[in-house]
Amino acid sequence: MVSNDFLHMRRTVMLALAAAAWPAARAQSTRPLRLVVPFPPGGSTDILARAIGAKLGPALGQTVVIDNKPGAGGSLGASEVARAEPDGQTLLMGHIGTLAVNPALYPKLPYDPVKSFAPVAWVARVPNLLVVSARSSIKTLADLVAQARATPGHLTYSSGGNGSAAHIAFEYLKLQAKFPMLHIPYRGTGPSVTDLMGGQVDATFTGSPVVLPHVRSGQLRALAVSSVKRLPSLPDVPTVAECGFPGFDADQWYGVVAPAGTPAAVVTRLNAEINKALQNPQVAQQLDGEGAVPVPGSPQAFGELIAREIPRWAKVVRAGNMRAD
């Protein structure tokens, strides 16, 4: 009978051999690399994944397929990648929600953000934009806070769902600015923004790639940005900190992870190619146009970010008594 130790050793050796042959095999591979986006098409995660995938495919000599697997706040897609073979062929476009917020929202999360994945690359920071309809009487963050305090339970804000990044960003803003506002969750960021433009809700605080085009077209009015610095693409929009809340910082962030156990050589190659893509002028211009800030760096730096953010956002989830759908 073959022992479990022998089988484990054999699998380890096979993965090591695969890693050694990986660069050459990639050049001849016809099997597509699957980059899983755990949210519907059209959101910030999807936009960034497609920008990276367009450059990553040619660099690796194979097709990169963007596979949208929405559900449970990104947990369905993330858990699928966590269970995948650790061979570099299945990756996850991770996100602040799936990798940092979900552990506090889902008591029985089917993956561990730290133990289930191998960090590959931090892709971008995406500031959240606090926006209202262009037809709204609210002109500034101060107006929003004042109206919300004067009419408790009257003003509403939308998000892509309970526990979404927009939900937690707005709850963090409410916590810091101390004002009441009713949350209206939607099934996806797109519908939440559509109803904001239609006047069904009063505000949203979501990733800039989704709302920036509507700000530029004049359908939405930007009140503030969540980052510590103003967006170069919207130089006249103040930060939340500049609006009277020093130290406020609530950017979304995105990065690529692979299943735990993916060979180091595979991770290193993927990291190098993703960093090259982020430094490509065309990609940099595309990300800037979407309000995203590229963050090329090491797998270790991304892993440290994930570990650091989990306890930070757990406090916000508890303070806001937040629940997942």
C-alpha positions in Angstrom: 0.0 0.0 0.0 1.3 3.5 -0.9 1.7 5.7 2.2 0.3 9.2 2.5 3.8 10.5 3.1 4.9 9.1 -0.2 1.9 10.5 -2.1 2.6 13.9 -0.5 6.2 13.8 -1.4 5.4 12.8 -5.0 2.9 15.7 -5.4 5.5 18.1 -4.0 8.2 16.9 -6.4 5.7 17.1 -9.3 4.8 20.7 -8.5 8.5 21.6 -8.1 9.2 20.1 -11.5 6.3 21.9 -13.0 7.5 25.2 -11.6 10.9 24.7 -13.1 9.5 24.0 -16.5 6.7 26.6 -16.2 8.2 29.5 -18.2 8.9 27.3 -21.3 5.6 25.4 -21.0 3.7 28.6 -20.9 5.0 29.7 -24.2 3.6 26.6 -25.8 0.4 26.3 -23.7 -2.9 26.5 -25.4 -4.8 26.2 -22.2 -6.2 29.6 -21.1 -5.3 31.2 -17.8 -8.5 31.8 -15.9 -8.6 35.1 -13.9 -11.7 34.9 -11.7 -13.5 38.1 -10.9 -15.8 37.3 -7.9 -18.3 40.1 -8.9 -20.6 40.9 -11.9 -19.2 42.6 -15.0 -18.9 46.3 -15.0 -17.6 47.0 -11.5 -14.1 48.2 -10.5 -12.8 44.6 -9.9 -13.9 43.6 -13.4 -12.5 46.7 -15.1 -9.1 46.3 -13.5 -8.9 42.6 -14.2 -9.6 43.2 -17.9 -6.9 45.9 -18.1 -4.3 43.5 -16.5 -5.5 40.4 -18.5 -5.1 42.2 -21.8 -1.4 42.6 -21.2 -0.8 39.4 -19.1 -2.0 37.1 -21.9 0.6 38.2 -24.6 3.4 38.3 -22.0 2.7 34.7 -21.0 2.0 33.5 -24.5 -1.6 32.3 -23.8 -5.1 33.5 -23.6 -6.3 35.0 -20.3 -10.0 34.5 -19.7 -11.9 36.8 -17.3 -14.4 34.6 -15.5 -17.0 36.5 -13.5 -18.2 34.4 -10.6 -20.4 36.7 -8.4 -22.1 35.7 -5.2 -21.9 36.0 -1.4 -19.9 39.2 -1.4 -17.2 37.7 -3.6 -16.9 34.5 -1.5 -18.2 32.1 -4.1 -15.5 33.0 -6.7 -12.8 33.3 -4.0 -13.5 29.9 -2.6 -13.5 28.3 -6.1 -10.0 29.7 -6.6 -8.9 28.5 -3.2 -9.9 24.9 -4.2 -8.2 25.1 -7.6 -5.0 23.3 -8.5 -2.0 25.4 -7.5 -0.4 25.4 -10.9 -0.7 29.1 -11.9 -3.6 28.5 -14.3 -6.3 29.8 -12.0 -6.0 33.2 -10.3 -8.3 35.5 -8.4 -8.6 39.2 -8.8 -8.8 39.8 -5.0 -10.3 42.8 -3.4 -10.6 44.5 -0.1 -14.0 42.8 0.4 -13.0 39.3 -0.4 -9.6 39.4 1.3 -10.1 41.7 4.3 -13.8 42.4 5.1 -15.5 39.0 4.5 -13.8 37.3 7.5 -15.8 39.6 9.8 -19.0 39.3 7.8 -19.2 35.6 7.2 -18.8 33.4 10.4 -18.3 30.3 8.2 -16.3 31.7 5.4 -15.2 28.8 3.1 -11.7 30.1 2.8 -9.0 31.9 4.8 -7.7 35.0 3.2 -4.2 34.4 4.5 -3.9 30.6 4.5 -5.9 29.7 1.4 -4.0 31.9 -1.0 -0.5 32.8 -2.2 -0.3 36.6 -2.7 0.9 37.4 -6.3 0.7 41.1 -6.8 -0.9 44.2 -5.5 -2.5 45.8 -8.5 -4.1 49.1 -7.6 -5.6 51.4 -5.0 -8.9 52.7 -6.0 -10.2 55.7 -4.1 -13.9 55.8 -3.3 -15.8 58.8 -4.6 -18.7 60.1 -2.6 -21.3 61.2 -5.1 -24.8 62.4 -5.4 -27.1 63.1 -8.3 -26.3 66.2 -10.2 -29.9 67.3 -9.5 -29.4 67.0 -5.8 -29.5 70.1 -3.5 -26.5 68.6 -1.7 -23.4 70.4 -2.9 -20.7 69.4 -0.4 -19.9 66.8 2.2 -20.9 69.3 4.9 -24.3 69.7 3.3 -24.8 65.9 3.3 -23.8 65.6 7.0 -26.0 68.6 8.0 -29.1 67.3 6.1 -28.6 63.7 7.5 -28.3 65.0 11.0 -31.3 67.3 10.6 -33.6 64.5 9.2 -32.5 61.2 10.7 -33.7 58.2 8.7 -34.7 60.4 5.7 -31.5 60.3 3.5 -30.4 57.0 1.9 -27.2 55.7 0.4 -26.8 52.8 -2.0 -24.2 50.1 -2.3 -23.6 46.9 -4.4 -24.9 44.8 -1.5 -24.6 44.2 2.2 -21.0 43.9 3.1 -19.8 45.3 -0.2 -16.8 47.8 -0.3 -19.2 50.7 -0.9 -21.2 49.6 2.2 -18.2 49.4 4.5 -16.8 52.7 3.1 -20.0 54.6 3.9 -20.3 53.0 7.3 -16.7 54.1 8.0 -17.6 57.6 6.9 -20.7 57.6 9.1 -18.6 56.4 12.0 -16.0 59.2 11.6 -18.4 62.0 10.8 -21.1 60.9 13.2 -24.3 61.2 11.1 -27.2 58.8 10.4 -28.1 57.6 6.9 -30.2 54.6 5.7 -28.4 51.9 3.7 -30.1 50.6 0.6 -28.3 47.4 -0.7 -28.4 46.4 -4.4 -27.3 43.3 -6.2 -24.3 44.9 -7.8 -22.7 48.3 -8.1 -24.2 49.0 -11.5 -27.8 49.0 -10.4 -27.0 51.0 -7.3 -25.4 53.8 -9.4 -28.3 53.7 -11.9 -30.8 54.3 -9.2 -28.6 57.1 -7.7 -28.7 58.9 -11.1 -32.4 58.3 -11.2 -33.0 59.9 -7.8 -34.2 56.8 -6.0 -31.4 57.1 -3.4 -29.4 60.1 -2.2 -25.7 59.2 -2.3 -23.2 56.4 -2.7 -19.5 56.1 -1.8 -18.0 53.6 -4.2 -15.0 52.9 -6.4 -14.1 55.8 -8.7 -13.8 53.6 -11.9 -17.6 53.0 -11.8 -18.8 56.6 -11.1 -16.1 58.7 -12.7 -17.6 58.5 -16.2 -20.9 59.8 -14.8 -19.2 62.6 -13.0 -17.5 63.6 -16.2 -20.8 63.4 -18.1 -22.5 65.7 -15.6 -25.0 63.1 -14.3 -23.3 62.8 -10.9 -21.7 65.3 -8.6 -18.6 64.3 -6.7 -18.4 65.6 -3.1 -15.2 64.1 -1.8 -12.6 61.4 -2.4 -11.6 58.8 0.2 -7.8 58.9 -0.4 -5.2 60.9 1.5 -4.5 62.9 -1.7 -6.8 64.3 -4.4 -7.3 62.4 -7.6 -5.3 63.9 -10.5 -8.3 63.2 -12.7 -10.5 65.3 -10.4 -8.2 67.9 -8.9 -11.1 70.1 -7.8 -12.7 67.4 -5.6 -11.5 67.6 -2.0 -10.5 64.6 0.2 -12.7 63.6 3.1 -9.8 64.7 5.3 -9.9 68.2 3.8 -13.6 68.4 4.5 -13.0 68.3 8.2 -12.2 64.7 9.1 -8.4 64.5 9.4 -6.7 61.1 8.9 -9.6 59.7 6.9 -8.4 57.0 4.5 -10.8 54.4 3.0 -9.5 53.4 -0.4 -10.5 50.2 -2.0 -7.6 48.0 -3.1 -7.2 45.1 -5.5 -4.6 42.5 -6.2 -4.0 39.0 -7.7 -3.8 35.9 -5.6 -3.2 32.2 -6.5 -4.2 29.1 -4.6 -2.0 28.3 -1.6 0.8 26.0 -2.6 1.5 27.6 -5.9 5.2 27.2 -6.6 7.4 30.2 -5.8 8.7 30.3 -9.3 5.2 30.6 -10.7 4.3 33.4 -8.3 7.6 35.2 -9.1 6.9 35.1 -12.9 3.3 36.2 -12.5 4.3 39.0 -10.2 7.0 40.2 -12.7 4.6 40.2 -15.6 1.8 42.0 -13.7 4.2 44.6 -12.5 5.3 45.1 -16.1 1.7 45.5 -17.2 1.1 48.1 -14.4 4.2 50.1 -15.7 3.0 50.0 -19.3 2.1 53.6 -20.3 -1.1 52.4 -21.9 -2.3 50.6 -18.8 -1.1 53.4 -16.5 -3.1 55.9 -18.6 -6.2 53.6 -18.6 -6.0 53.1 -14.8 -5.5 56.9 -14.3 -8.5 57.5 -16.5 -10.6 55.2 -14.2 -9.3 56.9 -11.1 -7.2 53.9 -10.1 -3.6 54.2 -8.8 -1.2 51.4 -9.8 0.8 49.8 -7.0 3.5 47.5 -8.4 5.4 45.6 -5.8 6.3 42.3 -4.3 4.1 39.4 -3.3 5.3 39.9 0.2 4.1 43.5 0.3 0.6 42.5 -0.9 0.5 39.7 1.7 1.4 42.2 4.5 -1.4 44.5 3.3 -4.0 41.7 3.5 -2.9 40.7 7.0 -2.9 44.3 8.2 -6.4 45.2 6.8 -8.3 42.3 8.2 -8.4 43.5 11.9 -8.9 47.1 10.7 -12.1 46.5 8.9 -13.4 44.0 11.5 -13.7 46.9 13.9 -15.9 48.8 11.3 -18.1 45.8 10.7 -18.7 45.4 14.4 -19.3 49.1 15.0 -21.8 49.3 12.2 -23.5 46.0 13.2 -23.1 45.0 9.5 -24.5 41.7 8.2 -23.9 40.0 4.9 -26.8 39.1 2.5 
